[in-house]
């Protein structure tokens, strides 16, 4: 019998950040401002629109200056082009996919959801989920930790900007 190779399973991960001083209604517009992620995400040097209207499904942003890449990414400037797939205003969520890059990610899709605080809790919870083919030179746990640090820093930056 021929030896069949199983395809490698995609990585799936989720990271969360709880904010206590900013509400879901305050944080949501900052994520929906799809072309300006660099204002909030640590290490991202630039982000701007290259197609479509900001925040509308089908628009595409160009991001450069990542601090995360595969072992095969050898360029001086790491970049990606990301397409907004869907926006759910009432659910405060959006999904996007990476359509081109030199950072070594393949088949990357991400969803960000902003949940209001639970019951008597003020603030909100930011959830960032991703699905990606395994990234060369990384383990899934290391990849998730990198996202966790990025989201925590981004959430704090957003909250501080809103309240100062």
N, C-alpha and C positions, 0 to 999 in steps of 0.2 A: 504494500500500500504506500502510496506517495505521501511524503511528509508535507502536510499543509500548514502554512504559517497563519496564525491568527492575527488579524489586524490589531494594532495596539489601541487600547481603549482611550477615549478622550479623557482629558482631565476636566473635572468639574470642581468648582470651589465657590465658597461664599464667605465674605467678610462683612462685618457690621461695625457701625460706630453709633453710639448713643450720645445725643446732644441734650443738655439739660436746660440751656438758656435760649435756644432758637427753635422755632416751631417748624413743622413740616411745610406750612404755607410760606415761610420765609426762605427755607432751604431749597425747595423745589425749583423756583425760577433760576437759581444759580446753576443747577444741573441742566435745565432746559436750554440755557444759554450755551448751546452745544459748541459754538465756535470759539469759546473763551475759557476752556478748561485750564489753560496755563495760568490763569489768575489764582487758581486754587490748588492745583496739583503740584506737589514738590518735585523739583528736578525737571519739569517740563518747560523748556525754554520758550517755545512758541506754539500757538494753536490758532488757526484761522480757517475761514470757510474757503472752499475752492469750487463748490457747486451747490446751487439751490439756496433756499431761504433758511436762515438760522432757526433751528428748533423744529423744522418741518420734516416729516419723513421723506427720505430720499436725499437729503442734503449730505454733503461730504465735507469733512474737516481734514486738514493737514496738521499733524502734530510732530514736533521734533524736540530732541534733547532728552530722551528717555534715560532712566537709570536702570532699566531692566531689558535684557536681550538674551538671545540664545548664545551658545558657545560659538556658533558659526557667524554671528554678526560681526563684521570686521570694519565697517565704515566708521569714519570719524564722527559723522552726524547720524544718529539713529532717528528714523522717522517712520510714520505710518499714515495711511489714509483710512479714515473711518467713516462708515455710512450709517446714518441714523435710520433704523429699520421701522421703529414704531414709537409712538408717544401716547400714553394714556393719561390725560389731564386729570380726570377724576381720581384715578388710582395713583397719581404722582409717580409714574414709572416710565422709563424709556429703555429701548434696546438698540444696540448698535453692533456692527460687525466690522472687522478689519478687512478692507478690500485690497490693500497693497501695503507692503512695508519692506524694510531691510533689517528688521529686528529678529527675524527667524520664527515669528509666530505663524502658525498655519491654522486655518479654520477657526479663528477667534470670534466668539459672539459673547456679548456682555449685556446684562440687564441691571439697571440701577432703580431702586424703589425707595421712596421716602415715606415712612410710616409715622403717623402721629403718635405721641406719647400714649402709653397704656393707662386707662382709667384715671387715677389721681396723679399720674406722672406728667409733668410738663415736658416740653422739648419734643424730640423726634428720634427715630431710628433710621439710619441710612443702611440699606442692604445693597451690596454689590456682588452679583453672581457672574460667573464666567464659565465658559466651556471652550477648551482649546486642545488641539493636538499636543502631546507631550513636547516640551521645549528642551532642546538639546542643552546639556550642561546644568540642568536644574532638576530638582526633585519637586514633586507636587507640594510637599510640606514647605519647602523653601520658597516656592512661588507664592503660595497662599500667605506666608509670613510677609513677603515683600508687599503684597497687596494690602495686607492688614496695616502695616506701617504707613503706606501711602494714604489709605483712607482715613486713618486716625489723624494724620497731619493735615490732610485736606479738610476734614470736618472741623477741626479746631480753627483753621485759618478762616473758613467760612463763618463760623459762629462769632469769632472775634471781630471780623469785618462788619458783621451785621449789628453788633452791639457797641461798637465804638465810633 
